[in-house]
Amino acid sequence: MVRAVRTYLDHLGVERGLATNTLTSYRRDLRRYLGYLDSLGTTDLDAITEQTVLGFLMALREGDRDHPALSASSAGRTVVAVRGFHKFAVRDGLAKLDPSVGVRPPSPAKRLPKALPLADVEAILEASGAPGTMLALRDRALLEMLYGTGARISEAVGLDVDDLDLRSDETGGTVLLRGKGSKERIVPVGRFAREAVEAYLTRARPGLVAQGTGTAAMFLNARGGRLSRQSAWTVIVRSAERAGVRAEVSPHTMRHSFATHLLEGGADVRVVQELLGHASVTTTQVYTLVTVDSLREVYAASHPRALG
């Protein structure tokens, strides 16, 4: 058994070229698996059954005197190492059957997205940029676009001027966003974002583009080049600091707030799915968990049989 594990690790290191840190993790996980098998008196690969592997998974989640209980994600990583080992053992002729093929890593618990209260979002928008500078207009336009469209940070900094179709009527216009896998979607641009973008395009971008060699990029840095993701991230963090918002704020926070506020305002989850560019509505449905508290409050205040 030990020799089989050593052969598998050699395969990962030499033939697949896994990084040293990854190999160390596999070695640690499989050492614990061997220890579990040893505690059962199992020394033959063909004597291992699906129940054996399931028992190991349960042991990982429950912990023991020598090992703390593992989270779903950590236990899942260990099970992946075990599944890889058994698959290799069958392929290399070291075992007849793969007892782990039916064992799936545990699904990690869904973490609620961190959405900001509307007042905090508005404070961040108002605090964007150093007052009276071209960069202040750029920063305000960037933040209004992130919150107003739910764009990912990579989508926002990847925008070109021609990707926007701004109108002067109440509809505000649209923006073409390019998401994961180069999938494109058209998202409405509201009045506040439109006005911030128009102010930036008219009063700031010409001065910024003159600092460089000319570019189609929408959001520019002080040297006239395309704004990087890191710089855009810094814009958000510094605006939050100036606004006095103590919660951790990131580009994802703006996107999460966009989705959550839409759902709390009554938007259909499938509409939010389209706006976010999610391939599946189940990805979007995690945001509905955020609104449970709001639903409880409305229910308690409105339903005649809600309270005793």
C-alpha positions, 0 to 999 in steps of 0.5 A: 500500500505504501509503495503504491502511494509512493508510485502515485506521488512520483507520477504526480511529480515527474509525469504531471509536473505538479508544484511542490506545495501541491505535492506536499498537500497530496502527500499529507492527505494520503498519509492520513488515508494510509493511517486510517486504513492501517487502523482498520487492518486493511493492507490490500488495495482490493480489500478497500470498498466504497464504504471504507472510503465513505468511512474515511470521509466521515472520519475527516469531518468528525475528527479525532484525538490527533486530528481536528474536524475538517471543513467541507472544503478541506475534507473535499480536497483530501477525498480528491487526493484519495480518488486520484490515487485509486484511479491511478492504481486501477489504470496502473494495474495495481488494483482491480476496482476503484472503490472511490468512484462513487464517493463525492467530495462534500459540497461546501456550505454556501456563503452569503455574499456581503452586500452593503446597505444602500446608505453605505453605497451612496456614501462611497459613491459620493466620496469617490476620487480627490475633489476637483480633479480629472481622476475624481470624475473617472472614479465616480464614473467607474463606481457608478458603473460597477454598482449600476450595472453589476459588472465584474471589475475585469469587465469594467476595466475592459470596456472601450468607449464604443461599448457604451450606447448612452441616451439622453432619455430616461432609459439611460442607455446600455453597455456591452459587457464581456464576461467569463468565456468571452460571453457578451451581454447588454446591460441597462445603464441608469441615469446616475451612471449615465450622468457620471460617465458623460461627465467623465467623457466630456470633462476628464477623459480627453485630458487623460488620453492626451497623456498617452498615445491614444487608446479606445479604453473607457477608463484611463490611468493618469498616464493615458493607458487603460486602468488596471484591475489593481488600480480600480480595486484601489479606487474602491477601497480608498473611496470606502475609507474616505466615506468612513465605511468600516465593512470590507469593501471590494469590487465583488461587494459592489456587484453583490450589493447590485444583485441584492438591492435588485432582489430586495426591490422585487426584481425576478431572480432570472432577470438578475441572472441575465444582468450578472451574466450567470450561466445558471440561475442556481448561481444567482439564487445564493443572493436570495438567501441575503433577503431572507431577513427582509422577507421575515420582517415583511411577513411578520408585519403583514401576515395576520397569523405571523405573530402569536 
